[in-house]
């Protein structure tokens, strides 16, 4: 007799190739209108599903998990970060959590470098001049930015993405420095030509560019707070393609407006899509709508990992990308 297919609820639209494959394998409920689910809708989904496939916009806390039905046994997250899921409570309730690590490493590193170049070379300002028809021709002192070669890049968080950023930065002639919870092995440091700083304060005060590439955890919340931001040189630039909560956004906005920091490139924000309106007004800031992993290839690969995690679980085995609470 054929085995009963798992009931899978997906909270947002996924690439068509991913949704098609899911329909072949599972009894899947797709979110065809692609609107973010309300809390009540998430609760209802968790009551009827064997597997929930959420993404970063779905905040699954202890209260929601308390409303989950007896069927729910796996939360197969579409994305690497799981700070929006209470993994500890999930595991206590016998619900496994998986993610999609490693897929968006190169894409996010590309975007990090793109933001560094956009801010230092004033690309959005030039684009605005061209699109408004205000360009009156080349001039020796017009639209002057800064050269990235030779600048000191301080990477905060030297995991997969941080290391990918370091490799790209070396190709641009930047000097690579980093702060991490654990120091890299000597051979990796040598390969990346990276200098380790045990003190984040000391590193921050000496860098020309800071790249945020660490996850959001209780220990990294506002890691770049007002006090630490004030250690930056007035000519420094800060770029964040990780999690908005790592930076005190209000403090950053005040310092950018006051000219105490030269510029910023932000792909993520402390309050999701609710961005400080004063931040939007600044010409020395490049703002992007969380595009770091937004490539056709990357999003499809994320979906493939989700499917493998669910299929492996359905076959009675441990999902290959199981998130263990102790690792967080």
NUROVEX-940092 format. One line per 10 residues: number of its first residue (from 0); their letters; for each residue x, y, z of C-alpha. Coordinates in pm, 1 decimal. Each point is the difference from the previous one (the first is absolute). Layout:
// residues N
NUM	a	X/Y/Z  ...;
END
This chain:
// residues 328
0	xxxxxxxxxx	0.0/0.0/0.0  125.7/351.4/-74.6  109.9/196.7/304.2  -195.9/309.0/96.7  165.6/317.3/-123.0  111.3/264.0/249.4  -216.0/307.8/37.5  223.8/302.5/-70.0  -100.3/366.1/36.3  217.3/264.7/-169.4;
10	xxxxxxxxxx	-39.4/354.2/134.8  118.9/198.3/-307.9  34.0/-50.8/-374.4  315.8/-188.4/-96.1  163.3/-34.0/-343.3  -230.4/-188.5/-237.5  243.4/-288.3/-42.8  3.3/-49.6/378.3  -376.8/12.2/37.4  -44.5/-242.9/-289.7;
20	xxxxxxxxxx	234.2/-252.5/158.8  -172.2/38.3/338.0  -337.9/-75.1/-159.0  147.1/-317.7/-148.0  132.2/-122.1/335.3  -234.9/129.1/270.3  -356.9/100.7/73.6  97.2/366.4/-17.2  -198.9/313.7/80.6  156.5/294.9/-185.3;
30	xxxxxxxxxx	-45.1/369.8/73.3  -96.1/98.2/-353.9  -72.0/368.7/72.2  341.4/37.7/171.6  -131.5/215.4/283.1  171.3/-29.3/335.6  -206.1/-224.0/225.5  -160.8/154.2/305.5  67.7/-149.0/340.8  -339.2/-171.6/-4.8;
40	xxxxxxxxxx	69.0/-144.7/-345.1  337.3/-132.2/116.5  -165.1/-158.0/303.9  -260.0/-167.5/-222.9  271.7/-127.8/-232.4  194.4/-145.8/291.4  -311.5/-179.5/121.5  -65.5/-183.8/-326.8  349.7/-63.4/-139.5  257.2/-274.6/48.7;
50	xxxxxxxxxx	263.5/242.2/-130.1  5.7/381.0/-5.1  224.6/181.2/-249.8  39.1/358.6/129.4  244.4/274.6/-90.9  163.0/295.1/174.9  -320.4/207.5/5.6  -181.3/-260.4/215.3  62.6/48.6/370.9  -61.2/-334.0/168.3;
60	xxxxxxxxxx	25.3/53.2/373.6  -89.0/-211.3/300.9  -360.1/122.8/-6.7  -53.3/-116.0/-355.8  174.8/-329.9/63.4  -236.6/-53.0/291.1  -287.5/5.8/-250.3  159.1/-256.6/-232.3  -191.3/-318.7/-61.1  120.6/-348.0/85.0;
70	xxxxxxxxxx	77.5/-62.6/-369.4  270.9/265.0/-31.2  337.6/-171.2/23.3  227.4/208.8/-222.0  54.2/368.6/-73.9  204.9/0.0/-320.6  111.2/361.5/-17.0  55.6/158.2/-340.8  320.3/185.2/86.4  316.2/-38.5/203.6;
80	xxxxxxxxxx	-82.0/232.0/290.2  -236.3/-133.8/264.9  -9.4/290.9/245.7  -370.8/41.4/-85.9  -74.3/-349.5/136.5  7.7/-100.2/367.4  205.0/-313.1/-67.0  32.4/-91.7/369.5  -376.1/-3.5/55.0  -53.7/-188.6/-325.6;
90	xxxxxxxxxx	236.6/-276.3/105.2  -159.1/-18.3/344.2  -331.2/-65.2/-175.3  155.9/-269.6/-217.8  10.1/215.4/-314.6  318.6/-11.0/-205.3  132.0/311.7/-175.5  212.3/-4.5/-315.5  148.0/280.7/-211.0  190.0/55.3/-325.9;
100	xxxxxxxxxx	362.4/86.5/86.3  272.1/73.7/-254.0  -229.3/69.2/-295.9  9.2/379.8/5.6  364.4/42.8/99.8  137.0/117.7/-334.3  -306.7/208.3/-87.9  7.2/188.6/331.1  374.7/55.8/-26.3  -51.3/144.5/-348.6;
110	xxxxxxxxxx	-260.5/240.9/136.6  231.0/102.3/283.9  268.1/104.4/-245.9  -263.5/168.5/-217.6  -110.5/211.1/296.9  358.0/89.2/89.6  57.3/121.8/-355.8  -337.3/174.7/-17.5  67.0/203.5/313.8  368.4/78.2/-52.2;
120	xxxxxxxxxx	-39.7/85.2/-370.6  -335.2/182.3/47.0  -171.8/-210.0/-264.2  -362.1/72.2/106.0  70.9/374.5/-3.3  133.6/-26.1/-353.5  -297.7/-207.4/-105.4  -240.0/258.3/143.8  172.8/279.0/-195.6  -29.8/-195.1/-324.8;
130	xxxxxxxxxx	-362.0/-104.0/52.5  -106.9/355.5/86.1  171.5/145.5/-305.9  216.5/230.9/211.5  336.4/-112.8/-140.5  179.2/284.2/-175.9  309.0/-189.8/-103.5  327.5/-119.1/149.0  190.4/221.5/244.9  328.9/-65.8/184.6;
140	xxxxxxxxxx	-148.3/39.1/347.0  -349.1/-139.9/-57.3  -135.2/-304.9/183.8  329.9/-88.0/162.6  -6.1/-321.0/199.1  277.3/-199.3/163.2  226.1/-280.4/-116.4  -61.8/-335.1/172.1  345.4/-141.1/-73.1  224.3/28.2/304.6;
150	xxxxxxxxxx	-286.2/62.0/243.5  -30.9/-195.9/320.5  -309.5/-221.0/3.1  -113.5/-125.8/339.8  -229.4/-302.3/-24.3  -223.1/-64.7/300.0  -81.2/-371.2/-17.8  236.7/-225.6/-192.2  -223.0/-293.3/-88.2  -74.7/-115.7/-353.8;
160	xxxxxxxxxx	-118.9/340.1/-119.9  268.1/197.4/181.7  269.4/-214.2/-158.9  -158.1/38.6/-343.7  2.2/378.2/49.8  366.3/-18.4/101.3  94.8/-184.0/-319.8  -172.0/261.2/-212.2  148.7/287.1/198.5  352.5/-129.4/-58.3;
170	xxxxxxxxxx	-67.1/0.2/-375.3  -85.1/371.1/30.1  323.8/65.8/186.8  -156.5/58.9/340.7  173.4/-94.4/324.2  -210.9/-260.3/179.6  -51.8/7.2/376.1  -259.0/-186.4/203.9  -156.9/-58.5/338.3  -171.9/-328.1/71.8;
180	xxxxxxxxxx	-124.1/-197.0/298.4  275.4/-251.9/-74.9  323.9/66.8/-180.7  41.9/-175.0/-334.3  255.7/-274.0/-47.5  344.0/133.0/-101.0  -17.1/-152.0/-347.1  -334.8/172.0/-70.8  132.8/333.0/128.0  303.2/-39.6/-223.6;
190	xxxxxxxxxx	-210.0/-89.1/-302.4  -224.5/304.2/52.7  292.3/224.5/101.4  -219.3/104.6/291.4  103.9/160.7/328.2  -189.1/-103.2/312.8  -104.1/253.1/266.0  -99.4/-136.8/338.2  -135.4/341.7/98.1  -293.3/114.1/-213.0;
200	xxxxxxxxxx	37.8/354.8/134.2  359.9/21.1/-115.3  -81.5/-139.0/-343.0  -296.1/231.9/-53.8  202.2/308.7/86.2  266.2/-77.9/-260.4  -204.0/-110.9/-302.2  -101.4/193.3/-310.8  -290.8/-234.6/-74.7  -197.1/-226.0/235.0;
210	xxxxxxxxxx	-196.9/-293.5/-141.7  -260.9/-163.8/224.8  -17.5/-373.0/-76.0  -99.2/-155.7/333.8  -340.6/-152.1/86.2  -252.9/161.3/230.4  12.1/-164.2/341.6  -55.1/140.5/351.7  374.6/63.1/20.6  15.7/191.3/-331.7;
220	xxxxxxxxxx	-307.6/219.4/51.9  123.5/360.9/-35.6  356.3/-127.0/-6.4  64.6/318.2/-196.3  -161.5/227.7/258.2  34.5/377.0/36.8  320.3/-28.3/203.6  167.8/-230.5/-250.1  -120.6/197.1/-302.0  168.0/307.6/147.6;
230	xxxxxxxxxx	333.1/-186.0/-22.4  -22.6/4.7/-381.2  212.1/250.0/-187.1  -201.5/286.7/-154.2  116.0/-123.5/-341.0  -117.9/-356.7/65.3  -278.5/-186.6/-179.9  -216.7/-275.8/150.0  -176.7/-269.2/-203.4  -255.3/-251.9/127.7;
240	xxxxxxxxxx	-128.3/-300.1/-197.9  -61.0/-220.7/304.5  -269.4/101.1/250.4  -122.7/350.1/75.7  -18.0/-59.8/374.3  380.0/-13.7/24.5  17.0/379.6/-45.3  -176.7/261.1/212.8  -176.1/157.1/-296.0  -105.5/318.0/178.5;
250	xxxxxxxxxx	354.7/66.3/119.0  136.6/-70.8/-348.4  -252.1/240.4/-154.5  92.2/278.7/241.8  371.0/-40.0/-70.4  -46.3/-13.1/-377.4  -210.9/316.2/10.5  264.4/170.7/214.0  282.3/-100.9/-234.0  167.4/-209.6/269.5;
260	xxxxxxxxxx	1.1/-300.3/-237.9  67.7/46.1/-372.0  -259.4/-242.3/-133.7  -192.7/-324.8/30.4  -127.8/-277.0/-225.2  -292.5/-189.6/152.3  -185.8/-300.6/-137.2  -167.2/-83.4/333.6  -166.5/210.7/264.8  -68.4/-21.0/370.4;
270	xxxxxxxxxx	-380.2/2.8/-35.4  -36.8/-198.7/-319.4  -155.9/210.5/-274.5  -82.0/285.7/241.4  304.0/215.6/-71.9  86.0/315.2/191.3  -135.5/275.1/-232.3  297.5/224.8/80.4  225.9/-270.2/-141.9  -174.9/23.5/-337.1;
280	xxxxxxxxxx	82.3/370.2/-29.1  379.2/-42.1/6.2  204.0/14.3/-318.8  293.1/-183.2/162.1  -208.2/-311.5/66.7  -85.0/-281.6/-243.2  -314.3/-192.0/98.3  -102.0/-331.1/-155.8  -313.0/-214.1/63.7  171.2/-310.0/147.1;
290	xxxxxxxxxx	143.0/-108.5/-335.8  314.4/-175.7/123.3  -114.8/-349.6/-95.0  -231.6/107.4/-282.0  129.7/-196.4/-295.3  -202.2/-246.0/-205.8  263.5/-267.4/57.5  27.4/57.0/374.2  -371.9/-2.9/68.3  -44.4/-319.8/-199.7;
300	xxxxxxxxxx	284.9/-165.1/191.2  -158.2/106.5/329.0  -318.8/-173.3/-108.6  189.9/-313.7/-93.3  149.1/-11.2/350.1  -345.3/39.4/155.3  -129.8/-289.8/-209.1  296.6/-221.1/92.9  -54.1/76.1/369.5  -370.1/-87.6/-22.1;
310	xxxxxxxxxx	56.7/-310.4/-214.1  270.4/-129.9/232.6  -228.6/56.6/298.8  -285.8/-176.4/-182.4  227.4/-298.9/-54.8  54.4/-25.7/375.6  344.5/156.3/16.5  149.3/311.0/155.5  -20.5/301.4/-235.7  351.4/81.6/-123.7;
320	xxxxxxxx	-34.6/367.3/97.1  -148.0/-55.0/344.2  41.4/303.2/227.4  122.3/-97.8/345.8  -88.8/253.1/276.8  344.4/-28.5/158.3  150.5/129.1/-326.5  -191.5/330.3/18.7;
END
